Amino acid sequence: MIEKIVSIIIFFFIVNPVFTQLNNVKSIKVESNGNLNSNIVFYKNDIINISFDILGGKKSDYYYQVTHCDYQWNPSKISKLEYIDGFDDIRITNYVFSKNTFQSFTNFSFQIPNENLKIKIDGNYVIKIFDENYNEIYERKIIILNNLTNGLVNITRSKEILDSSYSQNIQALFSNTNNIIFNNNSDYKLAVIKNNNLNSSKYFSSPRLQTGSKIIYDNIKFKGGSEYLYFDSKNILSTSNEIKQVNFKNIYNTILYDDYEEPIYTLQPDINGTYIINANCSEKKTCADYTNVKFNLRTNKNYASDIYIIGEFNGHEISEQYKMKKYDGNYYSANLILKQGIYNYKYVFKTNNGFEDLSNFWQTENNYKAILYEKKITDRYYKIIGYGENNSNNIVN
């Protein structure tokens, strides 16, 4: 029986090399000038840096493609010539091997724009990375803006009794600066993004108020969620208030203290889910090592659905790779291979509409971005004509 199981596992990995490849893709970063808050929204004149690691010492070829999309991330019905100056499907030629690390890896990176590719128009873009056999190994979504400053985002506590303890209300107001005139014949769409997590975005069609000079969307509700949790593995051999134990077996192993489901709101400063690669060496992208991090969670109740770990480090992705294993006594655990650095993370459970935090509080500090799209009768794609951003540190009770 055991031999049969082993044979099945070996067969699975032989005929599914992409599965192994996906699990070996780590530390995906999309950023501009080290700005922590700009891993999805950029301006056309920004230099966008995309990087990732492939575990193991073998060097392979990787390629990237860029696709323009509508407000809900469906490919736009326009040719690449209309939104790219140059060409894509480009091999990534900038790579370096790890140095003095127990876990070997290769770091790949490229920039947009570059000598082969420049973005011509604003909008939503999907960047896809492929291996040498053109299997997709990952994708990241970004939003490219012109220099828009015409959006105002107001955040208040919900006034409704049923959800006032855990909900935040968003109002988005856009004015006709930047020579923009709002047209009654245009199709307007609004996207509201919380903490750069596109998987929890909300989309709206009809504004509550529209004139030639302004557009207003309001009564947009988000559950507050809870603050992100945190650990710092910069000093990879050190324990701390977050790290209970460190040991070594083939690679470093980092065991975190147990996390607990929060019954009441606790103020905990965070960086809204992002992560920063950091180590006690100069070339951090190649000398920061990997560690097997063990997450431990104890909950107050028995969840019928699965619990996952999310953050920018995994693109807030709900997948088997980030699902926690459940044990007796409402105890959950998971192991993730992560590069040295500062990490924000949180636990969520799966719902029919996506996922939800284990706890929700109206006081939780969240970042909200509001993006207004327009498609005129004569247009063939959605253009971005409004952008605003605010933080619930400024929430009105």
N, C-alpha and C positions, 0 to 999 in steps of 0.2 A: 504493500500500500504506500509506504513512504517513498519507495523508488518511483512509483507512478506519479506521485505528487511532484517530486523533484524533476521528473522528465517533463511534466506539464509546465512547470515554472521556467525551465531552460528553454523549452519550445517557445513559450510566450515572449521571452526576451529576444530570441533569435529572429522571430518573424515580426516582432514589434520593436525595432531599434529606436523608433521615435519615442516610445514610452521611456526608455532609458535616457535618451537625449533630453527630454523635457525635465526629468528629475535632476539632470546635471546642470541646468541653466540656473544661475544664481546671481544675486546682487544686481538686478536690472535697475539702472538709474536713468532718468530723463530730467535734465535740469539746465538752467541757464545761469552762468556766473555764480554758482553756488547758492542761488536763492532758494531757500527751503520751501517757500510757498508757491513756487512756479514749476511744479512738475507736471502740470497739465495745460496751463494757460500761458501763452507766450505772445509777444508782439513780433510783427514781421521782420523787424530789424534785429531781433535777438539771435544770438548764436546758441543753438540748442545742442547740448551734448548728450549722446546716447551711449551707454556702456553696459556691458554684462560680462559675467564670468562663465566659462565652461569648465566644470571640474574634470580632473584628469590631465595627464601630460600630453595627450595626443592633440596635434594641431589639425584642424579641418577648415574648410572654406565656408564662409557664411555670407549671405546676401540680404539686402533690404529693399523693400518696396514701400511706396507712399501712395495712399489712396484718399482722395477727397470724398467726404461724406456729408449727408444732410444732418439736420439737428438731432436725429435719433440714431445716427451712426450707420445708416444704410448708404452704400456707395452712390455717389451722385451720378446722374446720367449725362456726364460730360467727359470729353477725352482728356487724357493726361496732358496733352499739349496746351490745354486751356488753364491748367493750374500748376504745371511744372515747367520751369525754364531749364532745359537739359534733358536728362533721362534718369530713370531709376533702374531697379533690378541690378544694383551695383554691389560688387564684391567688397567686403570690409577688409581693407588692407592694413589697418592700424591695429596691431595686436602685440601683447607682451606676455612673457611667461612669469609665473610666480617665482619669488626669490626667498629662500630660507624659510619656507613654510612646510609643515607636515602634510597638509592637503595640497597637492599640486593642482594648478588651474591655469587657464589662459584667459587674459582679460582682453576683450575686443571693444573697440570704440570708434565712433564716427561723429561728424558734426553735420548739422543742417543749418544754414546753407553750406555748400561746398563747391568745388570747381566743376562738379558734374551735375549738381541739382540745386535749384533755387525755387522756393515757393513763391508763386505769382499772386495768389489771391487769398483772402481770409477764409476762415471756415474750419470745420472739423476734419481732422486727418487721422488715419490709422497707419501706423508704421509697423510693418510685418517683417520678421526676420526668418530666413529660410536656411536650411543646411545645404550641403552640396548636392543632395538628391532632391532638392526643392520640397522637403517636408517643412511645414511651418513649425518653428520651435517656440515662438512667442509673438505677441503683439502688444503695442502700447498706443493709447489714444491721446492726442494732443489737440488743443484749440489755438488757432492762430488769429490774432486780432490786428486790425489797424489801430492807430493811436486813439482809442475811444475812452472817454472819461465822462460819459453822459448818463451813467446809471447810478441810482441811489438805492441802497438796500437798507431797510429798517427792520429791526428784529424786536419783537415783543413777546411777553409771556401770553399764552393762550388765555382768553377771558372766559372760556366755557368751563363750567364746573367739572364736567366729566374728565377733561384732560388737562386742566390747568396745572396739575402737579408734575406733568412730564412733557408737555408740548411747547414748542416755540413757533410763533407765527412770523411769516416773512411777507414783507411788502416790497415790491420792486417797481421803481418809478424811473422812466426814461424821458429825458427832455430832448428838444430838437437842436442841440448843439451840433458841431461838426457838419453844418449845412445839411442836416437830415430833416426831411419833412415826412410826417407820418401820413400815409395814403389809405383812404377807406377801401380801395380796391386791392390792397396788398394782403398777402397771407402772412400773419405774424405768429411766431412760436417762441415760447420762453422755456429755457432750461435753467433749473436751480440745482447747484451742486454743493453738497455738504462735505467739508473736509477733503476735497479733491478726490472723493470716492465716486467715480462715475457709475458704479453699480447701484448706487442708491439715489441717483438723480431723479428729479421729477420734471415732467414736461406739461406745458399748458398751451392751449390754442387762443381762446378769446380773452382779451384783456377786459377788466371791469370798466375801464374808462379809456377812451381813445379820442383825441382831438388832433388837430394839425401840429400842435406843439408838444404834446406829451402822451405817454401811454403808461397806464398803471395796472399792475397785477397785484392782488392782495389776498389775504386769508389763505396763504399757502402754509400748510402745517407740516412740520417735521417733529418726530419724537426727539427729545433732547439727547437720548443716549447717555452714556457715562464717559468720564474722562478716560483717555488712553492710559494704559499701563506702560511701564518703562523698565528697561535694564541697560546697563553699560558694560560691555565686554572689552573695552579698550585695553585694560590690563588683564590679559587673558588668564593669568594664573591667580588672580586675586578674587577673594570673596567680597561681598558688600551687603548693603541692606536689601538688595534684590537677588543677589547670587548666593545661594546656600553652600554650594560645594563645587569644586573644580577638580577633575582628575584627567588622566591621559590613558587612552588605549587606542592606538593607531592614529587618532586625532584627539584634540582636546574635547572634553565633555564638560558642559556647564549645566548645573542643576539649579533651577530657580526655586525660590521659596514658594510655598503654596499661595495661589491667588484665591480670593473669596468673592462670591457674588455680593454686591453691595446693597444692603437694605436701605441705607440713607445716603444722600449726596455727600461726597468727600472731595474737597478741593485738592486737585493734584495737577500742578502745571505740566503741560505736555506740548508737543509740537505737532498736534493734530494728525498723528498717524505716520509721519515721515520717519526716515532713518538716515543716519550719517555713518559712513564707513570711517573708522578711526582706529589707530594703533600707534604704539610707541616706536615709530620708524618714519623715515622721510617719504618714501614712495608708497603711500598707503594702498594704492590700487593693486600693487603686486606683493607687498610684504605683509599686509594684514592677513592673518590666517583664518581658517574656518574652524568652527566649533560646533559640536552636536549639542544643541540647547534643549533641555527637557523642561517643558511647561507643565505645571500642575494646577488644577482648578478644583475647588470644592464649591458646590452649589447648595442653595437653600431648599431646592425642590427637585423633583424628578422630571426632567425634560423628555417629552416623547420624541422630539426631533433631535437631529445631530447638532453638535456644537463644533464650531470652527475657530481658528485663529486667523485674524486678518490684520493688515496694515499696508503701508506703501511697499514694504519689502516683498509682498506677493501680489501687488496690484489689487488688493482687497478681494482676492479671488476665493470663491467658495468651491473647493474641489477636494477630492479624496486625499491629496497630498497634505492638506491642512486640516483634516478632520481629526478630532480628538477621540481617543479610545475611552470608552466608559467602563468603570469598575463599580463594584459594590459600594454602597454608601454615598451615592452622588459624587463620586470622585472621577475626574477626567485627567488624562495625560496625553501628551504628544511630544515627539522629538522632531526638531527641524535643524537642518544644517545651515548655519548662518555665519556670515563673515563678521570679523571683529567690528564693533562699533556701538553706537547709541541707537536703540530701537524703541519705537512706540508700537504697541499692539493692543488688541482687545479681543474679547470672546463674543461671538454672536451665535444665534441659533437659527436654523433654517425655517422659513415660513412659506406659505403659498405664494406670497408676493415677493419673495427674495430672502431677506434675512433681517434680524433685529438684535439689538444689544440685549444682554441679559437684564440690565437695569436701565431705566429712563428717568431723567430729572430735568426740569425746566432750567435749572441753574447751570447745566453743563456748558462749558465754553466750546463753541463750534465756529468754524469759518464757513460762510456762505458766499457763493458766486452766482450771479444772475446774468444770463446771456440772452440777448434778444436777437432773433433771426427774422429776416424779411425775404419774401419771394414775391416779386411783382408779377403781374400777368405776363410780361415779356421776358421774365427771367427763367433760366433753365436750372438754377441751383439756388440754395438758400445762402444769403449773405448775412454776416454779423454786423448789426448796426447799433448795438447797445451792449454795454458791459458795466457791471457794478459789483462791489464786494464789501463785506462787512464782517465783523466778528461779534459774537454774542456776549463778549465782555461788556459791550455797550447795550445790553438788553434792557428794555424798559419793562418794569414789573407792572 
